[in-house]
Amino acid sequence: MYSWSLLSTLVVASTALAASPSSETSSAPAPSPTVPYASDDPNYPLWNLDSDITPEPIRGGLGTTILGPQNVPVELQNPDALAPPTTDNGGVPNFKWPFSLSRNRLQTGGWAREQNINDVPSATDIAGVNMRLEAGAIREMHWHSIAEWAYMLSGYVRVSTVTPDGQVYLADVGPGDLWYFPPGFPHSIQAKNTTEEGAEFLLIFDSGSFSEDSTFLLTDWLAHVPKEVIAKNFQVDASAFDRLPSHELYIFPSEPPTPDVASDMVVPNDTPVPYTFPLSQVNGTKTAGGTYKVVDSTTFTAATTICAAEVTVEAGGMRELHWHPTEPEWTYFISGEARITVYASSSNARTSDFQAGDIAYIPPSFGHYIENTGNTTLKFLEIFKSGLFRDISLSQWLALTPPELVKAHLRVDDATIAKFSRVKQEVVGPAQPASTSA
């Protein structure tokens, strides 16, 4: 039997414990991580174009040497393919294409090469063409069933179009400037002799299956119409067309247009909106890491289906982590060296390296950044099948979300969250140096 004194002591103690109220100001214990912390292992590119090495697929303790044959020049251009960051994972389709690998169509007076879904099967919404015309050379009068947007890379051209209402537009376009022709609008492009070399430009089409070899060409059409029908249409004698080409001209040499565009006009321009845009005259918005210019239908009103951003990133800088909600991004690199990691959900991520003349195609909502990995200024175009430019900044999203929610996800402190930018940075500068304790 237990003594009454012992029983009384136990009852009093248990009652006291049960009656103790919980503190309303006490904090819940910090949650323990449900998954391991992310690795701190560095994942920089291991070499570059100028490295005097034989690249090997080795990163840290992973991988080993190549015993078979190697294509060293290609591997020097693509360090993150041969020795990818440890953060890459899964099966993201290829999203890189160099114009250098496109078949080039050579003509008297110029050339043209293209990229479409035959080269990058995932690039279903946008195709691109790189075209060169000698001074005076003409890209023959033609039209497409889809829209054409263009960016001048070098030199000057004269472009023209006639609308379905019979309105006329004729203008000259120089380096860094744009033109846009809606679907079905007939147009022409001729290189001026402002520079001895002529002109080179980038053409963008709002369909990934577009081919430059499938345009509606003036000479090709008339070569396949009975000559007596042509004569009847123009109400002239059939002999007027005795020198009609028997097949398409596509690109061909000619005398340069007159220096003054007004003297070349049959009638004055009378379209309600211009079909060219002087992007080169727009001041870029400066950021900590570079500049950016956005041109969409709010500024270039004719361009209702294609918009773009022209971006520069200084050495060590980066186009910030972001994504585009519903629009794929077709990126064209004009100068410099870069790398992009795309995040495709479900732990899938892939990193690729880029040089001038390369193309990236990033599907809608894929998170990504574009980092300058070289020692010079990186310049590129972000092009979208949309009349309006839209992106979502990771930093802005987190900065405008309740801090406790962000801390629960990322396990960062208030001081770190306070540094997240509430406005889009677009282009960020070099990484901040690590703090050191005294």
Secondary structure, 3 states (H helix, E strand, C coil): CCCHHHHHHHHHHHHHHHHCCCCCCCCCCCCCCCCCCCCCCCCCCCCCCCCCCCCCCEECCEECCCCCCCCHHHHHHCHHHHCCCCCCECCCCCCEEEHHHCCEEEECCEEEEEECCCCCCCCCCCEEEEEEECCCCEEEEEECCCCEEEEEEECCEEEEEECCCCCEEEEEECCCCEEEECCCCCEEEEECCCCCCCEEEEEEECCCCCCHHHCEEHHHHHCCCCHHHHHHHHCCCHHHHCCCCCCCCCEECCCCCCCCHHHHCCCCCCCCCCCEECHHHCCCEECCCEEEEEECCCCCCCCCCCEEEEEEECCCCEEEEEECCCCCEEEEEEECEEEEEEECCCCCEEEEEEECCEEEEECCCCEEEEEECCCCCEEEEEEECCCCCCCEEHHHHHHCCCHHHHHHHHCCCHHHHHCCCCCCCCEECCCCCCCCCC
